[in-house]
Amino acid sequence: MRFLIIFIFILSSAIANEAPKIKNLVINNELKIYDNITFLDGDKKSVKLSDYRGNLVLLNFWATWCAPCKEEMPSLDSLKKNPKLDNIKIFPINIGKDSLKKSKNFFKELNIKNLNIYFDNHKTLAKDLKLRGVPTTILFNKDGKEFARIIGSINFNDEEFIEWIKNFN
């Protein structure tokens, strides 16, 4: 009986950590470390990723002209309020060189209420992180190390994704 209970516990732990079947989710074999990741808030003040250690962090790169960004942004907005992910920090970073006004209109049009607008800094963070397009979401663990990225859009309300990501929360 004891063996059966231990086996079930190990099996359920392995299943809980299994990656969701999302075609554009890339899980790193080795954690990636970056020095001094910074970007700008809506007031053009510098935000340092290192200030958010201890949290699960999603950097979502987008632009107002990007149709898939427009499609996924509402689900990213609701992910921010998901009670299963109380330790998540989401930073949607506009890399389209759009103005704050144009970005705010984009959020207003999509009824985005839980997220703030951030911008790539003049050092071109997108280039430093080797982005291949938008949208791209980079996931950082509590130690500030990249463990996965999503290349393209997804539905952030996907229950399988939420169950998987809460293991990093």
C-alpha positions, 0 to 999 in steps of 0.5 A: 500500500505504501509503495502504491501511494509513493508511486501515485505521488511521483507519477502525479508530480511528473504529470504536473510538470509536463509541458503543455502541448502548445506548438509554439512553446519552446522550453529551454534545455538550459536556463538562460541568464541575461545581465541588466535587462531593462525597459521603460514604463509609460513615464519613460522610467527605467524598469529592471528585471532584476528588481522582480526576482522572487516572481514569475515574470513574463515579458511579452513583446508586441506592437500595435500593427501586429494582428496576432498581438491584438488577438492574444492581448485580452487573454494576457490581460486576464492571465494577470488576474488569474488567482492561481498565479498570484506571484506573476508579473507581466510586462507587455513591452511595445517594440513597434516604436509606437507612441504612448498615445497610440499604445493606450488607444490599442489597449483601450480598443481591446479593453485591457484593464489589468496591464500597463504599457512598457516600451523597449529601451533605446538599447534595443532589448528585442535585439539583445534577447534575439527576438524573431518577431512579435508577439514573443513572450519570454518566461523567467523563473523566480531566479530571473533566468529564462526557462521558456519562450512562446514564439507567436500568439497563444491563448493565455487562458488555456487551462493546460498552460495555466496548470503548467506555469503555476509550477513556476509561480 
